[in-house]
Amino acid sequence: MAIAKRSGPDFLFLANTDSQKFADLDADKTCQLTFQNSSTQDWASVTGTATTISNSDPRIKELYGMGAVRAWFGDLGDGEHDGTAGDPRMALIEVKSRYVAYWKSTVGSLGFVKEVGVAAVTGKVAETGVQRELGEEALEEARKEVE
């Protein structure tokens, strides 16, 4: 599942209602999203509350044209479940972030090697980046900036 849209600290996904995700979210709306940039080692971990939204939401048509969505649904050949924006299996999962932690690298590849090497020799801690956390107050401020 790929992000269909990000608005400030919140995320919107197009998803197939036949997937296990919907049963899981019916049982517990709390969710965890994790992102990583493997070239920089930057990462973000998002804890939030998910809301599922039926395929009658007009945002589906808006988001449908933004990628190869049809490939994730397929055409069942019955004229209804065809992987288009009108497919009844297509729905939205909206995640409202409540807590975000992230790591931002502050050195490149050579700086990383240098930091780790110096730390191994000296016994100091390698300083390769910074970790930050955003709580609900900071996330609300971020939402206001988007509006």
C-alpha positions, 0 to 999 in steps of 0.5 A: 500500500502506498501513500495516496496523499500526505497533508501535513502530518496526516496520510491518506491511502487508497486500499482494497476493502477485501484486504486484512487491513480493514478487519484489523482496523475494525478491531483497533483504530490505532496504527503504526506507519514506518518509513525509511530512506535506505540511502541516507538511513533517515526514518520516521515512525508515525503512531496514529488513529485510522479511519476507514472511508467507503468508496463513495468518498469523492477523493477516491476519483481525485486520488485514483489518477495519481498512480498505477492504482488499478494494478493493486485491485485487478479486474475480476471480469464481472463488470463491477470489480474492475479496478477503476475508481468506481470499484466497490472494493476501493476505499480510503484509509485516513491516518491522523498522526498522534505521535511522530519520531524521526531520525535525520542523518547529519553526515554523508557516507564518509562522515558516517564511516569517520564518526563510527571509526572515531567512536570505536577507537575513543569509546565516544558515541558516534554522532551521525544524526539527530532523533526528534519527536513530535507530540500532539501539540506540535502535530496540531501546529503542523496541521494549522500550517497546511490549512 
